[in-house]
Amino acid sequence: MSDGAVNTLNAWAFLVFGCGMILLPSVDPALFPSVSGGSSDLWVEFMGWVNGLAGGGYLLVRRLAGFARRALAWPPAHVGRTVSPDLLRPGLVVRPAPVSRPEPARRLAA
């Protein structure tokens, strides 16, 4: 934590506090009086969205990065050459299309 990087705990805190900031103006509007025509409740709600999306986005990217790392490691190391690649990826097997030959022309009886 000394390097200043975001970690999962910080991201969860951003997400939770962001959700709290989004809900707070609607739960207790008396906390946010209008000052000289401005609306402080909109600012708090906007910053809640920013914080929540920052934390949620970090958590989502971490989850997707782990999924992508596992997906790119396909096929698993233990499978090796004992199993046919056709069995592992049946949708990717390229098979030649059957060739249909035209039927010979028939003569009609007159």
Stockholm file with secondary structure:
# STOCKHOLM 1.0

chainA/1-110         MSDGAVNTLNAWAFLVFGCGMILLPSVDPALFPSVSGGSSDLWVEFMGWVNGLAGGGYLLVRRLAGFARRALAWPPAHVGRTVSPDLLRPGLVVRPAPVSRPEPARRLAA
#=GR chainA/1-110 SS CTTCCCCHHHHHHHHHHHHHHHHHHHHCGGGSCCCTTCCHHHHHHHHHHHHHHHHHHHHHHHHHHHHHHHHHTCSCTTTTTSSCHHHHCGGGCCCCCCCCCCCCCCCCCC
#=GC SS_cons         CTTCCCCHHHHHHHHHHHHHHHHHHHHCGGGSCCCTTCCHHHHHHHHHHHHHHHHHHHHHHHHHHHHHHHHHTCSCTTTTTSSCHHHHCGGGCCCCCCCCCCCCCCCCCC
//
